[in-house]
Amino acid sequence: MLAMTEKSTEYEYDIAYYATDSRLTGEPDGKRYEWRKMIERSKELGRPLTEEEAEEFRVE
Protein backbone atom coordinates (compact mmCIF):
# COMPACT_ATOMS: atom_id res chain seq x y z
CA MET A 1 0.00 0.00 0.00
CA LEU A 2 1.31 3.48 -0.87
CA ALA A 3 1.80 6.04 1.86
CA MET A 4 -0.04 9.22 0.97
CA THR A 5 -0.25 12.58 2.66
CA GLU A 6 -3.46 14.50 2.78
CA LYS A 7 -3.46 17.52 0.50
CA SER A 8 -4.56 20.81 1.98
CA THR A 9 -7.88 21.94 0.50
CA GLU A 10 -8.33 25.60 1.26
CA TYR A 11 -10.52 26.29 -1.78
CA GLU A 12 -12.44 29.15 -0.15
CA TYR A 13 -9.20 31.10 0.19
CA ASP A 14 -8.20 30.42 -3.43
CA ILE A 15 -11.54 31.55 -4.82
CA ALA A 16 -11.71 34.62 -2.59
CA TYR A 17 -8.18 35.62 -3.57
CA TYR A 18 -8.59 35.28 -7.34
CA ALA A 19 -12.25 36.27 -7.80
CA THR A 20 -12.13 39.67 -6.15
CA ASP A 21 -15.16 40.99 -8.03
CA SER A 22 -17.22 37.74 -7.95
CA ARG A 23 -16.59 36.84 -11.61
CA LEU A 24 -14.87 33.59 -12.54
CA THR A 25 -14.30 34.60 -16.17
CA GLY A 26 -13.38 37.76 -18.02
CA GLU A 27 -15.77 40.28 -19.54
CA PRO A 28 -17.66 38.95 -22.57
CA ASP A 29 -16.74 40.67 -25.81
CA GLY A 30 -20.19 40.32 -27.38
CA LYS A 31 -18.99 38.06 -30.19
CA ARG A 32 -20.90 34.86 -30.89
CA TYR A 33 -19.57 31.84 -32.75
CA GLU A 34 -20.80 28.52 -34.13
CA TRP A 35 -18.83 26.49 -31.58
CA ARG A 36 -19.60 22.99 -32.84
CA LYS A 37 -18.39 23.83 -36.33
CA MET A 38 -15.29 25.51 -34.91
CA ILE A 39 -14.46 22.42 -32.83
CA GLU A 40 -14.88 20.14 -35.85
CA ARG A 41 -12.59 22.35 -37.98
CA SER A 42 -10.01 22.40 -35.19
CA LYS A 43 -10.10 18.59 -35.01
CA GLU A 44 -9.65 18.35 -38.79
CA LEU A 45 -6.65 20.68 -38.71
CA GLY A 46 -5.18 19.11 -35.58
CA ARG A 47 -4.49 22.51 -34.01
CA PRO A 48 -6.35 25.51 -32.55
CA LEU A 49 -7.87 27.96 -35.02
CA THR A 50 -6.24 31.28 -35.73
CA GLU A 51 -8.14 34.52 -35.17
CA GLU A 52 -8.81 34.80 -38.92
CA GLU A 53 -10.10 31.21 -39.14
CA ALA A 54 -12.33 31.74 -36.10
CA GLU A 55 -13.90 34.83 -37.69
CA GLU A 56 -15.32 32.56 -40.43
CA PHE A 57 -17.61 31.06 -37.79
CA ARG A 58 -18.76 34.31 -36.22
CA VAL A 59 -22.53 34.81 -35.97
CA GLU A 60 -23.70 38.33 -36.76
N, C-alpha and C positions, 0 to 999 in steps of 0.2 A: 504494500500500500504506500502511496506517495504521501510525504509530509507536505501539507499546504498551510500557508498562513492566510488569515482572513484579511481581505482587502478592505481598507477604509472606504465607507460609502457616505460621504458627506455631500450628497447631491444638492441639498437645499442651498448650501453655500455656493457651489459652482453656478447654479442657475441665478441666484441673487447677484453674484459678482458679474456675470457676463450679460445678463438681460436687465440692464439698469432702467430701461424704459418700458418694460413688460413685453417687448417684441422678441420673438425667437428668430425672425428672419429680417432681411433688409426691406426698405421701402419698395413697393411694387412700382414698376416703370410704366404700367399701363399697356404694355405690349401683350398680345395674345398670339399663341402659336398652335398649330395642329401637332400636338405632342406625339401621338401614335405614329404619324408619318415621319416625323423627325427621328424617332427612335429606330424605326425600320431602316431609314437611310443611313443612320449612324452604324447600324449592324452590318449593312451591306458594304460600307466603306471600311469598317474595322477600326474606326477612329471617331473622336468627337467632331461635330460639324464646326466649320468656321463661321464667323459672324455673317459673311455674305451668303453662305449656304443656308444658314438658319433663317435669313430674311425671306427666302423662297417659301417658307411655311408660315409666314406671318398672316394672321387674320385681320383684315381691316375692319 
